[in-house]
């Protein structure tokens, strides 16, 4: 499995409001997520299936909460994670932080900014975001380094 080429962001441009998109018309911010997991070094495959909820924060950002079930050859069970998304200088992007406030990466669908990376010593994490429509987007993490060789592909669909 190779990292896909980033898709054209279509309607995402400098006037695109990422925060409003993630919350949706009902401001509910509920998304279903399906993730394919591949450890390229070991040839191991797994999946994650669950939900993502974006909720407004007092600073104009969003809280991100993901919950679901991970299936891996050595583990099947509940999994969750949390992030904080804060407004960037333009509405078409948000800065993603770990729950403890450490910076992670920038999220955007614009062609100029839909790729980012994060160094997690000693490995490099590269993300590619793709807007797939008013109710769907995806992102792929390509992780490489001496400790990890992973490809994590996530598809999200708005839950109405």
Buried (B, 14 or more C-beta within 10 A) or exposed (E): EEBEEBBEBEEBEEEBEBBEBBBBEEEBBBBBBBBBBBBBEEEEEBBBEBBBBBBEEEEEBBBBBBBBEBBBEEEEEEBEEEBBBBBBEBBBBBBBBEEEEEEBBBBBBBBEBBBBEBEEEEBBBBBBBBBBEEBBBBBBBBBBBEEBBBBBBBBBBBBE
